[in-house]
Amino acid sequence: MARGDHPQRTPFYGVVLIVTAMAVAMIVYRTAPVWLQVPVYVAAFLTALVGFVMTFRDLS
């Protein structure tokens, strides 16, 4: 296996994206005003969606 071709790297990055999106949404929920919460929630949702696809793309 060549360097950088580890098969578990992409699912790991997907999980990191999901956890990061959840953490950012939680921090914004606690600290930010509503006008800032909505765009951050949308960005967090899209980030988590990309992470979900990266995590489960090889389950076919």
C-alpha positions in Angstrom: 0.0 0.0 0.0 1.4 3.4 -1.0 1.7 6.2 1.3 -1.6 8.1 1.5 -3.7 5.2 0.2 -5.0 4.0 3.5 -8.5 2.6 3.0 -9.9 4.0 6.3 -8.8 7.6 5.7 -12.0 8.8 3.9 -14.5 7.4 6.5 -12.4 9.0 9.2 -12.5 12.4 7.6 -16.3 12.0 7.2 -16.7 11.3 10.9 -14.5 14.3 11.7 -16.7 16.5 9.5 -19.8 15.3 11.2 -18.5 15.8 14.7 -17.1 19.3 13.8 -20.5 20.3 12.3 -22.2 19.2 15.5 -19.7 21.0 17.7 -20.0 24.3 15.7 -23.8 24.1 15.8 -23.8 23.6 19.6 -21.4 26.5 20.1 -23.4 28.8 17.9 -26.6 27.8 19.6 -25.2 28.8 23.0 -23.4 32.1 22.0 -24.6 33.6 18.7 -27.6 35.8 17.9 -30.3 34.3 15.7 -29.3 36.2 12.5 -26.0 34.3 12.7 -27.4 31.0 13.8 -29.4 30.3 10.7 -26.5 30.5 8.1 -24.3 28.5 10.5 -26.9 25.8 10.9 -27.3 25.5 7.1 -23.5 25.3 6.7 -23.3 22.7 9.5 -26.0 20.7 7.9 -24.3 20.7 4.5 -21.0 19.8 6.2 -22.5 16.9 8.1 -24.2 15.7 4.9 -20.8 15.7 3.1 -19.3 13.8 6.1 -22.1 11.3 6.0 -21.5 10.6 2.3 -17.8 10.3 2.9 -18.3 7.9 5.8 -20.8 5.6 4.1 -19.8 5.8 0.5 -18.3 2.3 0.4 -21.2 0.4 1.9 -22.7 -0.7 -1.5 
